[in-house]
Each structure stands twice: as structure tokens, then as C-alpha cells.
Amino acid sequence: MPLTATRLRQDIYEILDGVIATGKPVEIERKGQLLQIVMVQTPRTSRLARIVKRPGLLCDPEELVESDWSGEWKPFL
């Protein structure tokens, strides 16, 4: 049974929390039209999976370990 817009206005946060908790859409009747509040499922990805690969920045980790910058280093005076 659809809710009225007045009922939605009175308990909007409870109704929205119910949609999130159950995943069931809620129907609202307004001016003879039927509306739905539904939860949209979005795929969750980890932050690590969202890292953009940058070609040209890849190197062998051993090159970094064996790098010697002592000739380039100048102390601050």
C-alpha cells in the first residue's frame, strides 16, 4: 500500500532507513501518480583497486634499493 506524501514528510528518516535496512522499495502516491524510493546498489571497490596505473613510473624495486644519491646530495648551510 503506497504512503501519502504527508506520511513521508512526517517520517522521512525512518522510511529512508527502512529502505536501506530491508532493501525493499517504498511507494508514495502524489497527485494520482505513484513514485518509488529505491536503494541503488553500487559496486564497492577498495581504494587500492581505484588507483590509476601510470605507465612510465614503473621500475624494478631492486633499482631503488641499489640507488646511490650520495654524489648528488648537498648539505644545507
N, C-alpha and C positions, 0 to 999 in steps of 0.2 A: 504494500500500500504506500503510495507516494506521500511525502511530507509536504506541508504547505510552506510557503516562503516565510510566514510568520514563525512557524515552529523551527525552521532552520535558523532564523535570526536569533531566537531565544537560546538555542543550544548549539551554536555552530561549532564550538571547540570540541564538545562531546561527540558530536556527529562526525566531525573530521577524524578524531582519534579512533572512533569506532570503525571507520572505513580503513584506517591504517592497521588496526588490530586484526580485523577479520578479513580484509581484502574484498569484502562484498560492497558493490556499488550502492549508493543511496539515490533514490529517485525523488525529485522535487517537482511539484506541479505549480506552474506560474502562468497566469493568464491563459489557461487552457492548453498550455504546452508542457510537455514532460521533459525534464532535464535530469542529467545524471552526474553525480560526483563519483569519480572512479580513481583508484590508485594506479598510477603508471609505473610499471616495472622497468627500472633502468638497470642495465648490467653494471655491476660494481667491479672495478678494476683497482688493483693496488697502485700506489704511487710509483712503485718501481716499474710496473708494466707500462705506465704512461710516459716514461722517459723517452724522449725523441733521440734516435740514433743520429750521431753526427759523423759522417764519413770524414776522414782526414784527421780525426782526433784519436783514432785507434792506434795503439802501438803495443809492442811486446812489453809486458811488465818487467822483464829482466833488463830491458834498456833503461828503465827508470832507476832500478836498483843500482846499476853499474855506472850511472851518470856521475861525472865529476865536474862540479861547478867551482872548485876552489880557485881556478885560474881567473874566473870571471868575477869573483867576489871582491868587493872593496869595502873596507870598514867605514862606518860613518865617523866623521870627525867632529 
